[in-house]
Amino acid sequence: MRIDPAGWPFVLGALILAIVGLWLFHPIVGVTLLVLTTFFLFFFRDPERAISAPETAVLSPADGRVMVAGSSTTQSFPPEQWQQISIFLSPMNVHVNRMPVSGRVTSVKYHPGRFLPAYRAEAGELNEFTEVQIDHGGRAVVVRQIVGVLARRIVCRVKEGAVVRAGDRFGVMKFGSRMDIFLPLDATVQTKVGDTVVGGVTVLAVMPDARGERREQQAQMALVH
């Protein structure tokens, strides 16, 4: 199985220490470090996913459990303008992050902050996070990688101006954290609190068909002229 590149320093570091422990110290030390090596391999696993969804689908950007599905609870995305879906990632989940929609990345912002437990409502605003905004057919979709108590490092590999596809890998979070997705009000949310979701596979919501809207507008203009 593929391992995310961010995981190799942890895997190889623990493996080297395990070899040293087995060679120079008590076997229990070496075995304990081998267990840690195995955990790092498990944590940074990056399974292949078959991305198969319509252009209007908003895919889950991470594996985990849905904490919020509905009106925004974040001050910077007021509920009269935005909907929010929040996903909590436990240390057992795959932590590779994927793009929820296709489009062009219009901004990538890093926000320093605290390290509150990721499941707390205020963590989405107060904790350290990286925020990526995507222009999806003229509508903005925003995804946040949010740290938690254990997750102290965010890896975001996408840059402003990049053209992305739904399901593309774009980063990873170390070790256990949260993903927030902000959608316009005309998106139809198709998940609920408590659902288990799979990154790049589960459809969280459906966006209006921008191409269909453009065709309708063009047809109306043709009738006018």
N, C-alpha and C positions, 0 to 999 in steps of 0.2 A: 504493500500500500504506500502511496505517496505520503511523504512527510513535509509539512510546510517548512520552507527554508529558515524561518525564524526559530524553529525548534532544534535545528542541528547543533548549535552551541550548547544547549542544555543536554541533549542526548550524548554527544561526544564527551562533554565535560564530566558527566556522571559516569560514563563508561570508563574513562581514564582513571577516575578516582576509584572505581570498583576494582580495576585491575591492580592498582597500587595497594588497595586495601587487602586484596586476596594475597598479594605477593609479600607485603611487608608487615601486615597486621593480622589480627584474628579473622578467620574466615567469615564470622558473623558480620564484620564490618563490610567485607567485600560483597557478601550476599545482599545486605541491606542496600548498598549502593547499586547493585544490579537491579533490585526491585525498583529503585528510583529511576534508573535508566528506562526500564520497561514502562513506568508511568509516563515519562516524558514522550516516549514513542506513541503511547496511547493518546495522550493529550493533544499532541501536534499532528495527529493523523489527518489526512486530507483525502477522503474518499471521492471517487469520481461520481458525478451526479448526471443523470440524463435530463437535460433541460428541455422540457416539452410543454409549452404553454402559449396561449395566444398573446399577441402584442399588447393587448389591454390588461393582461394579468399583472398584479403586483406580487412577486414571489417573496417568500420569507428570506431575509438576508442572513439568517443564522438558525442553527438547531436550538431548541429550547422550549420553554413553556410561556404561553401568552399571559401577561400580567394586566395589560390595558388593551381594550379594543372598542374604540368609540371616540367621544369628544376629547380634544387635547387637554391634558392636565399641566401643560408647561406654559409659563408666562410668555416666553418669546414666540410661541405659536398659539395665539388666542383661539379659544374653542369656537368662536363665531366665524372663524376663517379656516380652521384646520381640524382634521381628525388624526388620531394617534393610535399606533399599535406598538406595544412594548413587549419585548421578549427577554426573559431571564435565562441566562446560560449557567448551568451548574458545571463544576469541574469535570463531570462525566460527558458533557456534550462536546461535539465537534466545534472548535472555536474559529475555524476559517470562515470569513465573512464574504457574502456574495451580493452582487448588485440586485436590488429588487425590481428594477425596470431598465429598459433600454433608453438611450438618449445621449445627451451631451452633458458632461460635468461642468456646471457653471461656477462652482466654488468649492474649496476645501479649506475648512477652518479648524484650527486647534484651539481649545479652550482649557486653560489650566484650572484646577479645582481641587476638591477634597476627595476622600476615599471612603465615603459612606457605603453601607451595604447596598448593593445594586437593586435589591427588591424594594427599598424605601422610595416612596413617591418623589421626594425632594431630590433624590440622587440624580435624576435626569437633568436637573438644572444646576445643582451645586457641585457635582463630581467633575473630574477631568473627563473631557470627551473630544472626539474628532467628529466634525459635522461635514457631510458631503451632500451637496444639492445637485440634482439632475433635472435637466429640462427634458421632459417626456412629452413630445408632441405639443409643446406650448404650455404645458402644466408643470409646476414644480413639485418634485418629490424629494424629501429630505430624509437622510438616514444618519443616525448618530451611533458611534461606537463609544460606549460609556464604561469607564472603569468601575471597579467595586472594591471591596476590602482586600481581596487577593489579587485582583487584576490591577497591576501597576504599570502596565506597558501596552500601548496601543500601536499597532503597525498598520498604517494606511498607505497603500502603494499606488493609489490613483491620483492623477494630477488634474488641475483645472484645464478644461479644454478637451479632455479625452472623450472619445466616443466609446460608449460601453454598451454591452448587451445584458439583458436580464440573465442572471445566473453566473455572470463573470466573477471570478475571485478578485477581491480588491484589498484584503487585509486579514489580520488575525488579532485576537486579544488574549493576553496572558494574565491571569489564570482564573477564569470565571468572571462573568460580567453581564452586560445588558446591551440590547440594541433597541433603539427607538426609531420608528418610521412615522413621518408626518405626511399626510395626504390631503388634497383639497376636498372640500365638502361634497363635490359631485362624484367622488369615488364611492363604490359600494363595498363596504367591509364584509368579508365572508368568513371571518374567524371570530372566536369568542374567548373570554377569559377562561383559562384553564386548559385550553387546547395545547397539544404537543405538536410542534411544527418542525419541518425539515428544511434546511437552507437550500435554496435553488429548486425546491420541489413543491412545497406547500403554497397554494395560492391564498394570500391573505386578503386581497381585495381586487376589485376590477375597476379600471379607469374608463371613462368615456372614450369612445372610438374617435380619435381626433381626425383620422382620415375620412371617416364617414361624415363627420361634421363639416369638413372642408368640401366634400362632394355636395352636401346639401346646400351649403352657402353658394357654391358655384352654380348649382342648378337654379337657385332663387335669383341670383344675379342675371343669369341667362334669360329667365322669364321676364325680368324687369326691362331688359334691353331688347 
